[in-house]
Amino acid sequence: MGKLDGKYAVVTGAAKGIGAAIARKFLAEGVEKIALLDVSAIDPRSFDESGKRAFSYICDIGNEESVRETFAKIYEDFGRIDILVNNAGITRDAMFHKMTTDQWKAVLNVDLFSVFYTCRQVINPMRQQNYGRIINIASSSIRGNIGQCNYAAAKSGIVGFTCSLAKESGRKGITANCIAPGGTNTDMYKTVPQEVLEATLKRLPYGRLAEPEEIAGAAAFLASDDASYVSGQVIFVTGGNLS
Ligand SMILES: NC(=O)c1ccc[n+]([C@@H]2O[C@H](COP(=O)([O-])OP(=O)(O)OC[C@H]3O[C@@H](n4cnc5c(N)ncnc54)[C@H](O)[C@@H]3O)[C@@H](O)[C@H]2O)c1
């Protein structure tokens, strides 16, 4: 028996990195069906050989119309959504004194507005079914990070949003939580300059980045009934790094 037997899940940004690891973990924990959302098509058989449990949906989460159409299709296909993981995200790093309005808007749109768009699609059905698990991927950058005023603002916005949604939704059987990963070994982190990476590794208690699978474990916990009374929380998965 898996922790997520019989559940219907959606993961955004599932093509690679942390999103793909979360989707694989959810499948291993028994989800009935999982919708894999990304900007381009994903081969669902690389997640589930049976072809019966994983499904690919092309969706730009920064576009409200695309999100609305995609979730309408998922509800048509699945009938319900129990678990929503808002994982997709981007960075457009720059020192604030050099940051362009485009860099600011792109990150706020894909990393924060998207969460509003997707949660709007699931909140009423979850309230009606008296059950829901919303997991939003924030970042340890909410504590501030050089070159990431846009990203830290978006991810901090997610935290405030999630804590408010948790308070609004408790009586309806819905939990809402954040995971704040530290530096994780994915393509996103590959954009970090080599000298910054070396300095970071020196100060990390584990002396290494997280692997995406180490973030996925926290998501599976929050999605499961083990976390039925855990809501409005931010779980920092940073290998003991407190800065
Ligand atoms: N890697 C890290 O060090 C790290 C640390 C803290 C938080 N995070 C967060 O974890 C999440 C996943 O990051 P990752 O490292 O796996 O990144 P990644 O770049 O490896 O993967 C991100 C995925 O999101 C998808 N995506 C991007 N824009 C999209 C859009 N508009 N619509 C739909 N899909 C879109 C990409 O196609 C990609 O598949 C992000 O929210 C990121 O901010 C990452």
PDBQT file of the ligand as one rigid body, heavy atoms in Angstrom, charges set to zero:
ROOT
HETATM    1  N1  LIG A 301      16.848  24.082  -8.255  1.00  0.00    +0.000 N 
HETATM    2  C1  LIG A 301      16.911  24.820  -7.155  1.00  0.00    +0.000 C 
HETATM    3  O1  LIG A 301      18.014  25.067  -6.614  1.00  0.00    +0.000 OA
HETATM    4  C2  LIG A 301      15.663  25.323  -6.502  1.00  0.00    +0.000 A 
HETATM    5  C3  LIG A 301      15.766  25.845  -5.200  1.00  0.00    +0.000 A 
HETATM    6  C4  LIG A 301      14.627  26.333  -4.578  1.00  0.00    +0.000 A 
HETATM    7  C5  LIG A 301      13.419  26.302  -5.226  1.00  0.00    +0.000 A 
HETATM    8  N2  LIG A 301      13.337  25.796  -6.494  1.00  0.00    +0.000 N 
HETATM    9  C6  LIG A 301      12.026  25.805  -7.130  1.00  0.00    +0.000 C 
HETATM   10  O2  LIG A 301      11.662  24.477  -7.458  1.00  0.00    +0.000 OA
HETATM   11  C7  LIG A 301      10.818  24.495  -8.601  1.00  0.00    +0.000 C 
HETATM   12  C8  LIG A 301      11.364  23.544  -9.651  1.00  0.00    +0.000 C 
HETATM   13  O3  LIG A 301      12.657  23.977 -10.018  1.00  0.00    +0.000 OA
HETATM   14  P1  LIG A 301      13.722  23.070 -10.782  1.00  0.00    +0.000 P 
HETATM   15  O4  LIG A 301      15.013  23.344 -10.145  1.00  0.00    +0.000 OA
HETATM   16  O5  LIG A 301      13.241  21.694 -10.911  1.00  0.00    +0.000 OA
HETATM   17  O6  LIG A 301      13.711  23.829 -12.201  1.00  0.00    +0.000 OA
HETATM   18  P2  LIG A 301      13.916  23.281 -13.686  1.00  0.00    +0.000 P 
HETATM   19  O7  LIG A 301      14.266  24.484 -14.480  1.00  0.00    +0.000 OA
HETATM   20  O8  LIG A 301      14.830  22.113 -13.699  1.00  0.00    +0.000 OA
HETATM   21  O9  LIG A 301      12.446  22.774 -14.072  1.00  0.00    +0.000 OA
HETATM   22  C9  LIG A 301      11.374  23.677 -14.117  1.00  0.00    +0.000 C 
HETATM   23  C10 LIG A 301      10.272  23.107 -14.978  1.00  0.00    +0.000 C 
HETATM   24  O10 LIG A 301       9.215  24.079 -15.007  1.00  0.00    +0.000 OA
HETATM   25  C11 LIG A 301       8.796  24.214 -16.367  1.00  0.00    +0.000 C 
HETATM   26  N3  LIG A 301       8.224  25.539 -16.602  1.00  0.00    +0.000 N 
HETATM   27  C12 LIG A 301       8.879  26.730 -16.623  1.00  0.00    +0.000 A 
HETATM   28  N4  LIG A 301       8.035  27.709 -16.952  1.00  0.00    +0.000 NA
HETATM   29  C13 LIG A 301       6.820  27.142 -17.133  1.00  0.00    +0.000 A 
HETATM   30  C14 LIG A 301       5.542  27.640 -17.490  1.00  0.00    +0.000 A 
HETATM   31  N5  LIG A 301       5.345  28.946 -17.766  1.00  0.00    +0.000 N 
HETATM   32  N6  LIG A 301       4.514  26.775 -17.584  1.00  0.00    +0.000 NA
HETATM   33  C15 LIG A 301       4.687  25.456 -17.338  1.00  0.00    +0.000 A 
HETATM   34  N7  LIG A 301       5.883  24.917 -17.000  1.00  0.00    +0.000 NA
HETATM   35  C16 LIG A 301       6.933  25.760 -16.911  1.00  0.00    +0.000 A 
HETATM   36  C17 LIG A 301      10.069  23.986 -17.192  1.00  0.00    +0.000 C 
HETATM   37  O11 LIG A 301       9.764  23.662 -18.548  1.00  0.00    +0.000 OA
HETATM   38  C18 LIG A 301      10.720  22.846 -16.428  1.00  0.00    +0.000 C 
HETATM   39  O12 LIG A 301      10.269  21.584 -16.858  1.00  0.00    +0.000 OA
HETATM   40  C19 LIG A 301      10.754  25.947  -9.064  1.00  0.00    +0.000 C 
HETATM   41  O13 LIG A 301       9.593  26.555  -8.557  1.00  0.00    +0.000 OA
HETATM   42  C20 LIG A 301      11.974  26.566  -8.430  1.00  0.00    +0.000 C 
HETATM   43  O14 LIG A 301      11.811  27.953  -8.228  1.00  0.00    +0.000 OA
HETATM   44  C21 LIG A 301      14.437  25.306  -7.144  1.00  0.00    +0.000 A 
ENDROOT
TORSDOF 0
